[in-house]
Amino acid sequence: MPAQLLLLLLGLYSPDNWRCYPSMDQVRSVTAGSRDLYVAVPAGIYVFDNGTFNHRLTLTAADGLAGEVRLCAFLPGRNLLYVSTDGHLYEYVPATGVLRELTVPFSAVGSIGIAQDVAYFETDRGLFRRVRAAPSFEPVQSLPVRVTWYGDRDDSDPRDFPVLTPWYVMDDLLEHHQLEHVWREPRGRRLYAAAGRYGLVVFDPETGFQENHIRLGPTGQPVQRVLHLDGRRWFMARERAVSLDSAGRWKYHRAGPGLPAPKGLRLLLANVADLDRREGLAALLPDSAGLLLGTGQGLYRLGPGDKLSPLLQLPLGVNAVARVGDSVVVGTDDGLFLLVNDTLTAVTDPFARFDWGVFDIASSGGGTFFAALGGIVHLTPADTWTRLLPPGTDLGQPVRALAAGGDFLFYGSAAGLGAYDWRTGAWHGIDVARGLPSTDVTALSADEDYLWIVSPGFICRYDYRADLR
């Protein structure tokens, strides 16, 4: 029984509850069926509607893919998609949504060739084919005249298409991204060109007109923090920011001297962006005077007139800034502090967990939760302290990320990702079997509907309300 089908029967993984966005900085192959467009990137396979280019789903490790994705190729005669990864070959049937690994007489696939209802595989052990009705692979010595190749044998170049001149795309920041590879639909309707550190551009092959730009997910830079401000969710990297608005539009930003910020987007102000580059923006908290900004070296206030003023220069990094009642607390590498009149007063907990650092803070109707070494410290609405130990807690490792949404506290640690129902005291594991594509969680953000999960090269939106019943 296919692994994905088994998980569905067990009620663990429901793909409808997940929307994953791996980085599109490197596009490895593009192939199209009558309904869907498939885009292979190292962390998965994007599936778009072939007419509207709307994102439908993403195939990831949670669906059964093992290893880095190398290429994909659609076989129209059998209406299935072949996916090659490091040491594995899969077939995906769009009609059923089933992905299964194939038993093959080779270890690595360099190229896949498509000839209507026959697929050819150039491998480390020679050339093989798989015909329409055959379940196995058979070696071959020759090839038909018409084969569309994906992978190493595909030597097409953007400069083979003069309509693509000047062979680059310019983004909103006026930066140029060279077209690195191009794929043409077999019927010649469109050209799909991959641009380095950008994504995919769809061209009309006759006129060179750009029909669409497909650019989703994070940039290649690691996302260090997720912030919610000015009606957008911000995924902050060291020198770039990616924002996602309520309409689902992705925007890619850079700010600095000479680059005015769009109206109302305070994180793009030149002084804020410069501070982020110098010290790393780790936390923010809206207050009556503007914004409190925590960095790797101190605490700042963005006040009236967008003036940035330092409040405290610290010999330790600020990890989180939050409001507890009428007070503002600051989590740092050296513990928890109360901010009063622009000075810090240390706050201790009865478990001495704050002595090792406070790495994140989340508040909800269940109180305030502090990410600490070896677990979570909880300040209840009755102002009592408790200590929470997630299942599988490594007492020598810190909980790095927290987020509160609905009745749940979400946490990321060396033990992976999980949820704590503060009303019932129940713990829920969120792992690959449940749909998480990567257990290397670096940041979290939650609201009443979704949990946003950041891993290296990945951003995922998880519908926890539908899944954690």
VMD Tcl script that draws the C-alpha trace (Angstrom):
set ca {
  {0.00 0.00 0.00}
  {1.48 3.43 -0.93}
  {2.80 5.27 2.12}
  {0.72 8.39 1.48}
  {-2.50 6.35 1.13}
  {-1.73 4.53 4.38}
  {-1.25 7.85 6.20}
  {-4.53 9.13 4.79}
  {-6.34 6.04 6.03}
  {-4.81 6.53 9.46}
  {-6.10 10.09 9.45}
  {-2.66 11.65 10.00}
  {-1.79 13.57 6.85}
  {-4.40 15.60 5.03}
  {-2.78 17.49 2.12}
  {-5.67 19.94 2.03}
  {-4.51 21.30 5.40}
  {-1.05 22.20 4.09}
  {0.21 24.76 1.60}
  {4.00 24.66 1.26}
  {6.23 27.17 -0.53}
  {9.81 25.98 -1.13}
  {12.30 28.50 -2.48}
  {12.12 29.05 -6.25}
  {15.64 30.49 -6.48}
  {16.70 27.40 -8.44}
  {14.24 25.87 -10.93}
  {15.42 22.48 -12.20}
  {12.74 21.49 -14.69}
  {9.31 22.50 -15.95}
  {6.79 20.18 -17.56}
  {3.10 20.54 -18.37}
  {0.03 18.35 -18.70}
  {-3.34 19.33 -20.07}
  {-4.44 20.63 -16.66}
  {-1.36 21.20 -14.51}
  {2.05 22.81 -14.73}
  {4.80 21.09 -12.71}
  {7.88 22.98 -11.52}
  {10.74 21.09 -9.88}
  {12.80 22.90 -7.25}
  {15.28 21.23 -4.86}
  {12.77 20.89 -1.99}
  {9.73 19.71 -3.92}
  {7.40 19.90 -6.91}
  {5.11 22.90 -7.34}
  {1.79 22.11 -9.03}
  {0.09 25.07 -10.74}
  {-3.08 25.33 -12.78}
  {-1.88 25.34 -16.39}
  {-4.36 28.03 -17.40}
  {-4.41 30.50 -14.53}
  {-1.02 29.62 -12.93}
  {-2.72 29.49 -9.54}
  {-0.80 27.39 -7.03}
  {-2.71 24.19 -6.32}
  {-0.37 22.11 -4.15}
  {3.24 21.14 -3.52}
  {4.70 17.64 -3.36}
  {7.26 17.42 -0.57}
  {8.86 14.95 1.81}
  {5.48 14.70 3.57}
  {4.05 13.16 0.40}
  {6.85 10.60 0.29}
  {9.66 12.30 -1.65}
  {13.08 11.34 -0.26}
  {16.21 13.28 -1.16}
  {16.69 16.45 -3.15}
  {14.49 16.79 -6.23}
  {16.48 16.64 -9.47}
  {13.85 16.83 -12.22}
  {10.30 15.98 -13.24}
  {8.74 15.00 -16.57}
  {5.10 14.53 -17.56}
  {4.10 11.53 -19.72}
  {0.88 12.54 -21.55}
  {0.11 9.06 -22.90}
  {-0.29 7.72 -19.36}
  {-1.24 10.98 -17.65}
  {1.44 10.64 -14.98}
  {4.44 12.57 -13.73}
  {7.90 11.09 -13.18}
  {9.95 12.65 -10.40}
  {13.65 11.95 -9.91}
  {15.39 12.67 -6.60}
  {18.75 11.65 -5.10}
  {18.71 7.87 -5.53}
  {14.93 7.55 -6.06}
  {12.40 7.59 -8.88}
  {8.68 8.20 -8.36}
  {5.50 8.36 -10.37}
  {2.68 10.71 -9.46}
  {-0.83 10.20 -10.81}
  {-2.69 13.55 -10.82}
  {-6.10 11.89 -11.17}
  {-5.73 10.08 -7.83}
  {-3.13 12.23 -6.07}
  {-1.05 9.11 -5.37}
  {2.74 9.32 -5.33}
  {4.65 6.04 -5.23}
  {8.29 5.06 -5.45}
  {9.27 2.79 -8.34}
  {11.56 -0.23 -8.13}
  {14.30 0.44 -10.69}
  {17.45 -1.36 -11.93}
  {19.60 1.76 -11.57}
  {20.67 4.21 -8.87}
  {20.73 7.64 -10.48}
  {18.76 9.31 -13.29}
  {20.50 11.97 -15.35}
  {17.76 12.59 -17.92}
  {14.15 11.61 -18.63}
  {12.90 11.52 -22.21}
  {9.21 11.66 -23.16}
  {7.75 10.24 -26.39}
  {3.96 10.37 -25.95}
  {3.34 7.06 -24.11}
  {6.95 5.89 -23.59}
  {9.41 7.27 -21.06}
  {13.18 6.91 -21.49}
  {15.67 7.11 -18.64}
  {19.35 7.87 -19.04}
  {20.94 6.43 -15.89}
  {24.19 5.39 -14.27}
  {23.59 1.90 -15.72}
  {22.67 2.84 -19.23}
  {19.53 3.66 -21.14}
  {16.14 2.23 -20.13}
  {12.55 2.68 -21.19}
  {9.15 2.09 -19.69}
  {6.31 1.60 -22.14}
  {2.65 2.28 -21.54}
  {1.57 -1.12 -20.21}
  {4.86 -2.39 -18.78}
  {5.35 -2.29 -15.00}
  {9.14 -2.73 -15.28}
  {12.05 -1.02 -17.00}
  {13.82 -2.56 -19.97}
  {17.25 -1.65 -21.39}
  {17.35 -0.16 -24.89}
  {20.12 0.61 -27.37}
  {18.46 3.16 -29.62}
  {16.01 6.03 -29.40}
  {13.13 7.26 -31.56}
  {13.57 10.47 -33.48}
  {11.22 12.58 -31.39}
  {12.00 12.60 -27.69}
  {11.57 15.60 -25.40}
  {14.37 15.50 -22.84}
  {14.48 16.81 -19.29}
  {17.71 16.87 -17.32}
  {21.29 16.52 -18.61}
  {20.27 15.81 -22.22}
  {18.25 18.99 -22.41}
  {20.78 21.45 -23.83}
  {18.36 24.23 -24.75}
  {19.58 27.72 -23.95}
  {17.68 31.01 -23.61}
  {19.89 32.46 -26.36}
  {18.39 29.94 -28.75}
  {15.26 32.14 -28.62}
  {15.89 35.69 -29.93}
  {12.42 36.74 -28.72}
  {13.75 36.45 -25.16}
  {16.33 39.20 -25.74}
  {17.92 40.66 -23.54}
  {17.78 37.26 -21.73}
  {17.16 38.61 -18.26}
  {14.23 39.71 -16.12}
  {14.21 42.84 -13.97}
  {12.48 42.67 -10.60}
  {10.70 45.39 -8.62}
  {14.03 46.42 -7.10}
  {15.49 47.00 -10.59}
  {17.86 44.08 -10.13}
  {18.62 41.88 -13.15}
  {18.19 38.10 -13.02}
  {19.68 36.20 -15.95}
  {17.53 33.62 -17.71}
  {19.38 30.35 -17.09}
  {17.25 27.74 -18.81}
  {14.17 27.53 -20.97}
  {11.53 24.86 -21.59}
  {9.06 24.90 -24.47}
  {5.68 23.26 -24.32}
  {5.49 20.39 -26.83}
  {2.62 22.15 -28.62}
  {4.61 25.38 -28.64}
  {2.08 27.52 -26.76}
  {4.48 28.89 -24.17}
  {8.10 29.23 -23.16}
  {9.00 28.80 -19.50}
  {12.27 30.45 -18.52}
  {14.00 30.04 -15.16}
  {15.73 33.12 -13.80}
  {18.43 32.69 -11.18}
  {17.50 33.82 -7.63}
  {14.05 34.74 -8.94}
  {11.67 32.06 -10.19}
  {9.87 31.36 -13.44}
  {8.83 33.68 -16.27}
  {6.20 32.61 -18.82}
  {6.68 33.94 -22.36}
  {4.70 33.90 -25.61}
  {7.13 32.12 -28.01}
  {6.07 34.22 -31.01}
  {6.20 37.71 -29.53}
  {8.40 37.31 -26.47}
  {5.65 38.94 -24.40}
  {5.84 38.08 -20.71}
  {2.55 36.41 -19.83}
  {3.23 35.77 -16.17}
  {5.82 35.73 -13.41}
  {5.69 32.77 -11.02}
  {7.55 33.66 -7.85}
  {6.55 32.23 -4.46}
  {8.14 31.38 -1.15}
  {11.34 32.55 0.50}
  {14.53 33.71 -1.15}
  {17.68 31.63 -0.84}
  {18.65 33.57 2.28}
  {17.60 31.86 5.53}
  {14.52 33.43 7.12}
  {15.44 34.43 10.66}
  {12.15 35.81 11.95}
  {8.45 36.04 11.07}
  {6.79 39.33 11.94}
  {3.22 40.59 11.46}
  {2.93 44.30 10.81}
  {1.08 46.76 8.57}
  {-1.40 44.11 7.42}
  {1.33 41.81 6.11}
  {3.27 38.83 7.29}
  {6.99 39.47 6.96}
  {9.64 36.80 6.53}
  {12.88 38.52 7.42}
  {16.24 37.37 6.06}
  {19.55 39.07 6.63}
  {19.50 41.38 3.61}
  {16.06 40.76 2.15}
  {12.46 40.69 3.28}
  {9.54 38.79 1.81}
  {6.01 39.93 2.60}
  {2.67 38.23 2.08}
  {-0.53 40.25 2.19}
  {-4.08 39.12 2.96}
  {-4.81 38.60 -0.75}
  {-1.99 36.07 -1.03}
  {0.37 38.33 -2.97}
  {4.10 37.73 -2.43}
  {6.41 40.75 -2.53}
  {10.19 40.80 -2.34}
  {11.86 43.79 -0.74}
  {15.17 45.47 -0.16}
  {15.54 48.84 1.54}
  {18.36 51.20 2.28}
  {19.78 54.66 1.50}
  {18.20 56.05 -1.64}
  {15.41 53.47 -1.66}
  {12.23 55.09 -0.31}
  {9.83 52.80 1.49}
  {6.33 52.27 0.07}
  {3.79 54.21 2.05}
  {2.73 52.51 5.25}
  {5.38 49.75 5.19}
  {7.52 50.68 8.16}
  {9.86 47.72 7.97}
  {11.12 49.06 4.62}
  {12.18 52.43 6.00}
  {15.83 53.06 5.23}
  {16.79 53.50 8.89}
  {15.01 50.29 9.93}
  {16.51 48.31 7.04}
  {19.97 49.64 7.87}
  {19.50 48.63 11.51}
  {18.41 45.17 10.39}
  {21.54 44.75 8.26}
  {23.85 45.95 11.03}
  {22.37 44.22 14.07}
  {19.66 41.86 12.87}
  {16.00 42.64 13.58}
  {14.81 39.93 15.98}
  {11.54 41.23 17.42}
  {9.06 44.06 17.30}
  {6.16 45.26 19.41}
  {3.70 48.02 18.45}
  {3.16 50.46 21.30}
  {1.47 53.82 21.80}
  {4.62 55.66 20.78}
  {5.26 53.68 17.60}
  {7.27 50.48 17.47}
  {9.73 48.79 19.79}
  {12.44 47.00 17.83}
  {14.71 44.37 19.34}
  {18.02 43.52 17.65}
  {21.10 41.47 18.32}
  {22.61 44.40 20.22}
  {19.83 46.40 21.81}
  {16.39 47.91 21.91}
  {15.13 50.78 19.74}
  {11.95 52.80 19.31}
  {10.55 53.92 15.97}
  {8.56 56.97 16.98}
  {6.69 59.91 15.43}
  {8.03 61.05 12.10}
  {9.60 57.59 11.65}
  {12.50 58.65 13.83}
  {14.55 55.73 15.12}
  {15.94 56.19 18.64}
  {18.07 53.78 20.67}
  {16.61 52.91 24.06}
  {19.15 50.43 25.35}
  {22.47 49.19 24.06}
  {23.00 45.70 25.43}
  {25.95 43.32 25.53}
  {23.47 40.51 24.77}
  {21.02 39.74 21.99}
  {17.31 40.56 22.19}
  {15.25 37.57 21.07}
  {11.68 38.70 21.82}
  {9.69 41.70 23.01}
  {6.14 41.20 24.33}
  {3.46 42.78 26.44}
  {2.34 41.06 29.64}
  {-0.61 42.96 31.08}
  {0.45 46.58 31.17}
  {4.15 45.73 31.19}
  {6.69 45.13 28.43}
  {9.11 42.24 28.86}
  {12.24 41.56 26.86}
  {13.65 38.07 26.28}
  {17.41 37.98 25.82}
  {20.29 35.53 25.69}
  {20.88 36.37 29.35}
  {17.32 36.01 30.64}
  {14.03 37.87 30.93}
  {13.81 41.57 31.75}
  {11.03 44.01 32.57}
  {11.20 47.33 30.69}
  {10.36 50.27 32.96}
  {11.14 53.87 32.01}
  {13.60 52.67 29.38}
  {15.55 50.59 31.89}
  {15.64 46.84 32.35}
  {14.97 44.93 35.56}
  {15.72 41.22 35.66}
  {12.78 38.82 36.11}
  {13.45 35.41 37.66}
  {11.38 32.27 37.49}
  {11.16 29.60 40.20}
  {12.69 26.98 37.89}
  {15.84 28.98 37.07}
  {15.21 28.39 33.36}
  {15.55 32.09 32.47}
  {19.19 31.98 33.62}
  {20.03 30.23 30.34}
  {18.16 32.65 28.09}
  {14.64 33.40 26.88}
  {14.41 32.70 23.17}
  {10.82 33.55 22.30}
  {7.58 34.75 23.95}
  {3.95 34.06 23.04}
  {0.76 35.25 24.72}
  {-2.82 34.01 24.49}
  {-5.91 33.57 26.63}
  {-4.01 30.82 28.42}
  {-1.34 33.22 29.70}
  {2.21 34.00 28.58}
  {4.69 31.35 27.47}
  {8.47 31.71 27.45}
  {10.78 29.52 25.36}
  {13.66 28.44 27.56}
  {16.32 25.78 27.92}
  {14.79 22.33 28.36}
  {11.15 23.37 28.04}
  {8.63 26.19 28.30}
  {7.97 28.44 31.30}
  {4.30 29.41 31.63}
  {2.94 32.45 33.47}
  {-0.77 31.74 33.94}
  {-3.53 34.39 33.92}
  {-3.57 33.96 37.73}
  {0.12 35.08 37.84}
  {1.43 31.67 38.86}
  {4.44 29.99 37.29}
  {4.42 26.49 35.81}
  {6.87 24.59 33.70}
  {5.84 22.70 30.57}
  {7.90 19.83 29.20}
  {6.89 18.90 25.63}
  {7.05 15.17 24.85}
  {10.55 14.16 23.86}
  {12.11 17.27 25.42}
  {15.90 17.36 25.42}
  {16.68 19.07 28.72}
  {19.98 20.30 27.33}
  {18.46 22.01 24.28}
  {16.42 25.22 24.09}
  {12.93 25.64 22.72}
  {13.67 28.11 19.93}
  {10.30 29.25 18.59}
  {6.80 29.85 19.98}
  {3.51 31.01 18.49}
  {-0.01 31.19 19.92}
  {-3.19 30.75 17.90}
  {-6.69 29.84 19.06}
  {-6.44 27.42 21.98}
  {-2.96 26.23 20.99}
  {0.62 27.06 21.80}
  {2.96 25.94 19.02}
  {6.62 25.27 19.75}
  {9.72 24.36 17.79}
  {12.69 22.66 19.42}
  {15.31 19.97 18.88}
  {12.44 17.48 19.32}
  {10.64 18.99 16.31}
  {7.33 20.84 16.10}
  {4.34 20.38 18.34}
  {1.20 21.97 19.75}
  {-0.07 22.31 23.31}
  {-3.79 22.77 23.96}
  {-3.71 25.01 27.00}
  {-7.41 24.40 27.73}
  {-7.16 20.61 27.93}
  {-3.44 20.11 28.57}
  {-3.16 17.81 25.52}
  {0.02 17.63 23.44}
  {0.03 17.09 19.67}
  {3.04 16.13 17.60}
  {3.35 17.74 14.15}
  {5.86 15.74 12.14}
  {6.40 14.41 8.62}
  {3.66 11.81 9.14}
  {1.24 14.65 9.81}
  {2.41 16.72 6.83}
  {5.44 18.71 8.03}
  {7.99 18.62 5.18}
  {11.01 19.46 7.35}
  {11.53 19.07 11.10}
  {14.22 21.77 11.07}
  {11.91 24.57 12.28}
  {13.51 28.01 12.65}
  {10.54 30.36 13.15}
  {6.79 30.29 13.79}
  {3.86 32.68 13.50}
  {0.18 31.99 14.15}
  {-3.22 33.61 13.92}
  {-6.78 32.38 14.42}
  {-6.73 30.39 11.17}
  {-3.22 29.25 10.28}
  {0.20 28.41 11.63}
  {3.11 29.66 9.51}
  {6.19 27.46 9.74}
  {9.64 28.41 8.50}
  {12.40 25.91 7.75}
  {15.58 26.45 5.71}
  {14.37 27.10 2.16}
  {10.73 26.51 3.12}
  {7.63 28.40 4.23}
  {4.50 26.37 5.06}
  {0.97 27.39 5.96}
  {-0.79 24.86 8.18}
  {-4.55 24.85 8.76}
  {-4.32 23.69 12.36}
  {-7.98 24.39 13.14}
  {-9.05 21.76 10.62}
  {-6.36 19.26 11.59}
  {-6.01 19.40 15.39}
  {-9.45 18.35 16.50}
}
mol new
graphics top color blue
foreach p $ca { graphics top sphere $p radius 0.5 }
foreach p [lrange $ca 0 end-1] q [lrange $ca 1 end] { graphics top cylinder $p $q radius 0.2 }
display resetview
